Amino acid sequence: MSAVWDLLIVNVHLATMAGEGYGEVRDGAVAVKDGRIAWLGARADAARHGSADEERDGGGCWLTPGLIDCHTHIVHAGNRSDEFEARLNGATYEDIARAGGGIMSTVRATRAASDEELLAQSLPRIASLLAEGVTTIEIKSGYGLDLESERKMLRVARRVGAELPLRVATTFLGAHALPPEYAGRADDYVQAVCEMVPALAAEGLADAVDAFCERIGFSREQTERVFQAAQRHGLPVKLHAEQLSDQGGAELVARYGGLSADHLEHLSESGIAAMAQAGTVAVLLPGAYYFLRDTTPPPVAALRAAGVPMAVSTDNNPGTSPMTSLLLAMNMVCTLWRLTPLEALSGCTIHAARALGLQDEVGSLEVGKRADFALWRIARPADLSYAFGFNPCRAVVNGGVWRQPLLDMASLAAARTSSGG
């Protein structure tokens, strides 16, 4: 007896991102049952395997896994374009910090915002990603720096996932910066962060724990204390590592079996070897590199040679990467760092899923995985990295539900309503 599916999408070219290359299936079809991929293959073979209650014609589009933005600080309040302008007019970082700017500007705004205000300020940024075929996103805390404000950020992140057609993975980043009330007492603040972990874990608000291991952030020893707290409460770890200097963070996070090490402009050979052995993903963040006018690229060739999977993300944040386009990030890693278009798309699908520990659920088109797809009016998959300032997304499927890309706030509001928000 042939299967009866909920949805069958035909007349599409599949980039499955499974196996060799793009895993292409020309003139293909994909079937969905109960929100998961039930079958995929050549369109000519579909009728032999089943029929569907609903059939959609993909119009000759390319169909890929839904894109995954695996490193963002997208839930925050406030705006720092004034600092951007001040720097271009000659102000130094120290000038801005003395005037009350920098990360603490965002911390003050985020602490002061209510849940509703924080959500309202974050939604336009999230809408831009949804319009580009993003179906999974990671959202970090880290602009609260006390338990109640960190909890608020993570609570709003959970609401994003509940109210929008979007899967959200949350990350607790309490060890992001030293709040002013702990000036000169970094070890005491690290202890406070470690004490936040059990509360947030018990409330189900955090899927992972992150830290900023850097001279202007937290030391390797302090970071390890945070990792130990995460480990005690069953939360995987990841790390902002080697962005500005080599602090040995990549080796540390690899030793703890970390999901990812992110930034990595100053990554050492020993760090690469440790990541390769542990299976830790390298998350490349070209937005911060571009925005800060950095000149030290991450060691892409060495990562490639060592077989370290490379993910790509926007790093959306108000201070160093106010970018809301994952397609632009794909172009940047190709033009700035010479990734191939295949590596860029893998970095926003299967490797990004691995960076979130979700590789068994999303990131490739395989039977049993969640039916999260993006349909693109393109000639070939490389077009996604080739053109910038252009969005060829024509439709998105979230958990087997077909929708048009969200292109404005009105359609975002409608999606929230239909999702029960």
Summary of the structure (lengths in Angstrom):
residues: 421
radius of gyration: 21.2
end to end distance: 39.7
largest distance: 72.7
contacts: 1573
relative contact order: 0.15
helix: 40%
strand: 24%
